[in-house]
Amino acid sequence: MAREEKDNALVKTFVFEDFPTALSWMVQCSFVIEQISHHPEWTNVYNKVHVKLTTHDEWNTITEKDMELSKLLDNEYQKLSEWHDL
């Protein structure tokens, strides 16, 4: 799934096979997120996780931190999809 730039943020919706898989992905990502200390705005509705990345302390713009986190989230999604055939 491609990410999109919208209102000075990177946005993307990740789709999973079910709610437990979506939630598991969020928990797994939380470890990576804490390591780089750059937190997303995200919401979960059943099998979808909507992600918005922007750097608030840089006047709500897209920065290298957002690009890095976007790649890390994609990598975690890819790892999970290898196990679940998403």
N, C-alpha and C positions, 0 to 999 in steps of 0.2 A: 504494500500500500504506500502510495507516495504521500509525502508530507506537503503541506501547503503553507505559504506565508499569508497571514491575514491579520490586519490590525496590529502590526509590529510584533507578531508572534508566529512561531511555527506551530501548526496544528495538524493533528493526525488522529484517526480513529483506528484502533487495533480491534480486530474481530477474532473471537475464539469459539471453540466448539460449544462451550457451556459456561455457566457462572463460576464453578469451581476452578476451571482452567484460567479464566480471566483473573480471578482473585489470586491464584497461585503466581501468575506472571507479575502482578503488582507487588506481591510480597518479595519475590525474587529480585525485582528491580529495585526495591527499597534499599537493599544492601549496596548496590552500585551507586545509587543516588546519594546515600550517606557518605560514601567514600569520596565523591567529588564535591559534596556539599552544595549541590545546586538542585533545587526541588521543583518539580513540575506542578502545574495546576492540572489535576486530572479527576475525572468522574467515571464511575462504573455503572452501567445499566445492563443487567443480565450478562450477555456475552460480549459486550462492547466496552472498551476503555477509551474515552476521549481525552487526549492530551494536548495541553497548551504550554508552550515554552517561550518565556520571555525573561529578560533580566531586569528585575524591578529596581535594583540599585544602580542601573545604567539607564535610567529614565524610560523603562519599559520598551527596550529595543531588543532586537535579536543580536546576540553576541556569540563569540566563539564557545562560551559555556553552553549555550543552547544547542549549537551545532554538535558539540561533543556529546551532550546528553541524548540528543536525538539519535545519534549513531549507536550509543550504548543501548538505548531502548530497542532499536531495531535488531541489534545483535542478540539481546535476550529473547526477543520474539522469534528470531530465527532458530535459536537453540530449542525453544519450546516446540516450535512447529516440527522440528526434526523428530521429536518424541511423540507428537500428537497428530501429525498429518493435517495441520490446519489449512 
